[in-house]
Amino acid sequence: NPHAHEVEVLRNYRDNVLMQDAVGRKFVEFYYSGAGERVADFVRDKTRFLIPAIKRGLDYIVKNYENKKTETH
């Protein structure tokens, strides 16, 4: 869901963390070049067993980022 809270947090992370240095910007550029969609298609079609691990990783990023934002405010 593009409007899910977690998606909003990840967008915020992209804009406020990844886009703040050259390596992060390159990663975002790579992701939006179509690589992100190709990787998602590959995982969905060939390696579905990875989906729970990927979700846990993204949940970890969301939780960690939200905690850091809370600590700085």
C-alpha positions as a Markdown table, in Angstrom:
| # | Residue | x | y | z |
|---|---|---|---|---|
| 1 | Asn | 0.0 | 0.0 | 0.0 |
| 2 | Pro | 1.7 | 3.3 | -1.1 |
| 3 | His | -0.1 | 5.1 | 1.7 |
| 4 | Ala | 1.0 | 2.7 | 4.5 |
| 5 | His | 2.7 | 4.3 | 7.5 |
| 6 | Glu | 5.8 | 2.2 | 6.9 |
| 7 | Val | 6.0 | 3.4 | 3.3 |
| 8 | Glu | 5.8 | 7.0 | 4.4 |
| 9 | Val | 8.6 | 6.4 | 6.9 |
| 10 | Leu | 10.8 | 4.8 | 4.2 |
| 11 | Arg | 10.2 | 7.7 | 1.9 |
| 12 | Asn | 11.2 | 10.0 | 4.7 |
| 13 | Tyr | 14.3 | 7.9 | 5.3 |
| 14 | Arg | 15.2 | 8.1 | 1.6 |
| 15 | Asp | 14.8 | 11.9 | 1.5 |
| 16 | Asn | 16.5 | 12.7 | 4.9 |
| 17 | Val | 19.2 | 10.0 | 5.1 |
| 18 | Leu | 20.0 | 8.3 | 1.8 |
| 19 | Met | 19.8 | 11.5 | -0.3 |
| 20 | Gln | 22.2 | 13.3 | 2.0 |
| 21 | Asp | 25.4 | 11.7 | 0.7 |
| 22 | Ala | 26.8 | 10.5 | -2.6 |
| 23 | Val | 26.6 | 6.8 | -1.9 |
| 24 | Gly | 22.9 | 7.1 | -0.8 |
| 25 | Arg | 22.0 | 9.1 | -3.8 |
| 26 | Lys | 23.6 | 6.5 | -6.1 |
| 27 | Phe | 21.6 | 3.8 | -4.4 |
| 28 | Val | 18.4 | 5.7 | -4.8 |
| 29 | Glu | 19.3 | 6.4 | -8.5 |
| 30 | Phe | 20.0 | 2.7 | -9.0 |
| 31 | Tyr | 16.7 | 1.7 | -7.3 |
| 32 | Tyr | 14.6 | 4.1 | -9.4 |
| 33 | Ser | 16.4 | 3.2 | -12.6 |
| 34 | Gly | 14.2 | 0.1 | -12.6 |
| 35 | Ala | 16.5 | -2.1 | -10.6 |
| 36 | Gly | 14.1 | -2.0 | -7.6 |
| 37 | Glu | 11.2 | -3.3 | -9.7 |
| 38 | Arg | 13.4 | -6.0 | -11.3 |
| 39 | Val | 14.6 | -7.2 | -7.9 |
| 40 | Ala | 11.0 | -7.2 | -6.5 |
| 41 | Asp | 9.9 | -9.2 | -9.6 |
| 42 | Phe | 12.7 | -11.7 | -9.2 |
| 43 | Val | 12.0 | -12.2 | -5.5 |
| 44 | Arg | 8.3 | -12.6 | -6.1 |
| 45 | Asp | 8.8 | -15.0 | -9.0 |
| 46 | Lys | 11.9 | -17.0 | -8.0 |
| 47 | Thr | 12.7 | -16.6 | -4.3 |
| 48 | Arg | 9.5 | -16.0 | -2.4 |
| 49 | Phe | 11.1 | -17.5 | 0.7 |
| 50 | Leu | 13.1 | -14.3 | 1.0 |
| 51 | Ile | 10.1 | -12.1 | 1.4 |
| 52 | Pro | 9.7 | -12.5 | 5.2 |
| 53 | Ala | 13.4 | -11.7 | 5.7 |
| 54 | Ile | 13.2 | -8.6 | 3.5 |
| 55 | Lys | 10.1 | -7.5 | 5.3 |
| 56 | Arg | 11.9 | -7.9 | 8.7 |
| 57 | Gly | 14.8 | -5.9 | 7.4 |
| 58 | Leu | 12.6 | -3.1 | 6.2 |
| 59 | Asp | 10.6 | -3.2 | 9.5 |
| 60 | Tyr | 13.9 | -2.9 | 11.3 |
| 61 | Ile | 14.9 | 0.2 | 9.3 |
| 62 | Val | 11.5 | 1.8 | 9.9 |
| 63 | Lys | 11.6 | 1.1 | 13.7 |
| 64 | Asn | 15.2 | 2.2 | 14.0 |
| 65 | Tyr | 14.6 | 5.4 | 12.0 |
| 66 | Glu | 11.5 | 6.3 | 14.0 |
| 67 | Asn | 13.3 | 5.7 | 17.3 |
| 68 | Lys | 16.2 | 8.0 | 16.2 |
| 69 | Lys | 13.8 | 10.7 | 15.1 |
| 70 | Thr | 12.0 | 10.4 | 18.5 |
| 71 | Glu | 15.3 | 10.7 | 20.4 |
| 72 | Thr | 16.3 | 13.9 | 18.5 |
| 73 | His | 13.1 | 15.7 | 19.1 |
